[in-house]
Amino acid sequence: MEDREPKHNVVNAIPLNATPLLDATTDATTMIQTERTTSPKLLVGTPAPVLEVKTLDGSTWKLSEQTPEHYTMVVFYRGLHCPVCQQYISDLDRKLEAFEKLGVNAIAISGDSQERVQQFQENANIQNVTIGYGLTIDDMRRWGLYLSKGHFDREPALFSEPALFLIRPDNRLYFANIGTHPFSRVSFDFLLGGLEYVIPRNYPFRGTEWE
């Protein structure tokens, strides 16, 4: 494990092509452009944000109460309106046993209502994966998810884009894959192969250098 760990779990990530720092002559438009180039960024190796959702089995799932052998895998998906999400979570459902054999527990979560998630579960024929619902906008932002406005009839007014996180039993964030589009997701086969490699080698945190 790397010796140095960041002190905070969120920083403002500013792209290299962002608007320069403001001076006395900066107009309002430039200020808005600068504000929109900053966003919360979770830091690997630090405690994951609080996460608590209702699940379809009638219970309340809390990240803080999870006790996996190696990782808790949190898969955020867009919602019922997204056919790619149905394929993706269905694929996870088929591979869930393989993840569990590696000591990885999983949950799929969206901002959909209970009724919409029940329909999603039926449409995708989900049999095994725990599904959480009612993720709030504040939760989405706390986890650094990209948010989109609905552009088509079946889309909610506002929803999150896909993301996948691995959290260690001590609640520290180990892995993050945050997408901007339906197709920006990590392959579960690829992830399984990676976990088969890193788990027995006690592979260190990566992406920890932020200043």
Buried (B, 14 or more C-beta within 10 A) or exposed (E): EEEEEBEEBBBEEBEEEEBEEEEEEBEEEBEEEBEEEEBBBBBBBBBBBEBBBBBBEEEEBEBEEBEBEBBBBBBBBBBBBBEBBBEBBBBBBBBBEBBBEBEBBBBBBBBBBBEBBBEBBEEBEBEEBBBBBBBEEEBBBBBBBBEBEEEEEEBBEEBBBBBBBBBBEEBBBBBBBBBEEBEEBBEBEEBBEBBEEBBEEEEEBEBBEEE
